[in-house]
Amino acid sequence: MSRPAYLSECKGPLWIPRLWEEINNNDHLKYSNCYSYAFNYVEYGDSKLQPGQIHGTKYLENTCDEIIQKVKNDYYRDDIIETTLDLELPNDRYKIALFIDPDENDIDTDEFDQDYHFYRQDCDGSWSHKPGTNDATHEDASGNFILNPEDADRNYVEKCTRDEEEDCDEEHNYSEFCGYLSVPLNSFYGPVTRFVERSSDDTSNTNTNTNTNTNTNTNTSTNTNIR
């Protein structure tokens, strides 16, 4: 799929893999995870931001309804709209997709480890994601280009087995589809760097949110400019 000729025609963040590689090499930015990436943010801090932590407490249950509700709590409720893959959106909005790993096979065992994962639709119409603190990618667990996250291979348990990785840190199968969300685009250029103050016990509702544009073509950006 070809990239639109003008930034104003974009319906999603720019796909800038080199920038995200540089972000992962920065000790203060490398904890930006799939949640931050989906919303086009780079987190300044020493831990991954979890749904609910921007304006309250993080999610308590790894369920679709709980995580979507926490996303709506983090951002203005009216800004987060449930949508479909084919619905046309205005140019100032784009789509993200949420999946969870219910880990039903390991319930009541020491191996029980549920998780969630977000994908986002980029400016060119394709989909990308950022597995934890790893590099952002357009590929699924089988190395295929993602055009539809529902059709993508999201079974990283099998990927670890297939690749025979001893220290594999992606052992999740995001088998349950939660839905698509329409979210506002925060920048036509690059991701926005922010600092979210979080309490150690996750009980504070007074988090501080400071944003800085991470633009890829101006001199006003901080920390992660790529020319």
N, C-alpha and C positions, 0 to 999 in steps of 0.2 A: 504494500500500500504506500503510495507516494505521500511525501510530507506537504502540507499546505504551503502555498507560496508566501503567505504573509502571516506574521504572528497573530494578527487580529482574527485570523480564521481558525486558530487553534481551539480545540475543545478539550484541552488537557495539558498537563505540564510537558515541558520539553524533555526529550530523552537525551540525557547527557551522561553517558556511562563513565567517561573519564573524570568528570567532576565528582561523581559518587565514589570512585576509586580513591581520589585525593581525600575525600571526607573520611573514608575508612582508615586512612593513614594518619589522621589527626587524633591524638589521644583524647582531646576534649570534645570531639564530634562523632567519634566512631560508634557510639551507642545508639545512633539513629537506626530505628528498626522498621519493620514493615508498616506499622501504624503511622509513624512519622512520615515515612516515604509516601504512603498513600495520599496524605494530605499535603505533600510537597514541602515538608519542613525538615530542617536539620536541627537536631537537639544539641545544645551545649550542656554538657554534664557528664556524670560518671555512671549512669544507669539508663536502661531502656525505659522510655515512657510507655505506660500501659493505659488502655481505655479507662476513662474516669478520673485520671490523675490531674487533669488540667483544672477542673472545677469541682473537686470533691475527692472521693475515694475510688480506687480502682475496682474493676469488676470482681465480684465474689464468686460467680459461677461461670464456667466455660460453656455458655449456651448462646445461641444466636440472639435471643431476645435480650439477655442481660448485656451482652457486648454492644449491641446496637443502641440500647438505652443509654449506656455509658458514653458512647460516641455522641449521642444527642445532648447529653449533659455537658460534655467537653466543649462542644461548639453550639452556636445558637440553634435551638431546637428546630426553628423554621428553616434553617439553612441545610439541614440534613433530611433529604427527601428520598423515600424508597421509590425505586424506578425499575425499569426493565432494560435488557440489553439493547433492544432495537429502538427505544424511544429517543427521538431527536431532542437534544438539549440546546439551550442558548449558549453563545460562545463564552460566557463567563462562568460556565459550570462544566463539570465532567463527571465521569462515573468511576466508582471504586466497587470492588466486590469482596465480600467477606466469606471465609470458609472456616470451619473448626475441625479439629481432630478430637473426637469424643473418646478415643482410646478405650473403646468398650472391651477389647480383648484382655486388657490388663487391670480391670476393675478389681479391687480388693487384693492387689499384689503390690510389691515394692516398686514395680516397673511402671505403675500407673502415672501417666504424664500427659494431661490434656494440653491443648494449645489452640491458638487461633492464627489466621493468616489473612492479610489484605493484599489485593492486587489493584492496580490503577490503570486506567486507559490514558495513554499519552497523546500528545499533539497529533501524531500521525495516524491515530486510530488503533494501533496495536496496544497490547497490554504488557506491563512489566511489574516486577515486584522486587522486594529486598528481603531475602531470608535472614532475619535476625541482624547480626552485625556483619554479614557477608556482603559481597558486592551486589549492586542492583543488576538485574538480568531480564532479558526478554524471553528467556527459555524456561521450559517446565522441567520436571524431574527426569524426563527422557531426553532433554536437550533439544526439544522442538520449539519453534517460534510460537508464541502465544497470540492467537487471534481471538480466542474465546476462552476465558478462564474456566468455564464449566467443562469444556472439552479437554482441557490441559491435564497432563499427568501431574497429580499433586501428591503422589505416594513416595515420600522420601525415605520411608523404611525400606522399600524395595530398591530404591536407588543406592542406599548405603550397602545393601547386600550385593547388588549387581556390581558395584564399583569396588567391593571388598575393601572398604575404608575402615581401618581399625579405630580411628578417632573421629568418626562421623558425628557431627553435631546437628544434624537435620533429621533425626529419627522420628518423623511425624507423617501421618497420612491424613491430609486435610480432606476427608471424604464427605463431610456434610456441608452443603451449600446453604448459606444464610440469605443471600440476596444481593441485589445491586443497590447502591446508594448514590444519589446525585448530590455533589458537594461543590461549594464555590471554589473557583480558581484564585489562588492568592497572589500569583505573579505570572506574567507572560514570559518571563526571561529565565530565571533559575529558581532553585528552592530558597526558602526564607529561613534564616537561622534564628532560633529563639532559645530563650532560657526559661524553663518552667521550674519554679521553686516547689519542691515536694517535701512534705514532712516525712520523717523516718518511719512513722507508724501508719502513714497514709490516712490520718484522720482529720487533717486540717482542710478547711474549705476556703482558705485564704491564699491560694496559690498565686504567685506572681508570674505574669507572662510578658516577656519582652521580645519583640520581633525585630529582625534586621534583614533587609533584602540581601540575598546572595546572588547578585546579578552576574552573568557571564560575559557581559560586554560593556561594562562601565567601570569607572574607577572608584565608585562609592561603596563597593561591596567590602565585606570583611571576611577574613579567615580562609575562604575557600574559592577565591577567584581562579578561573582557568581562562587563559587567553588562547 
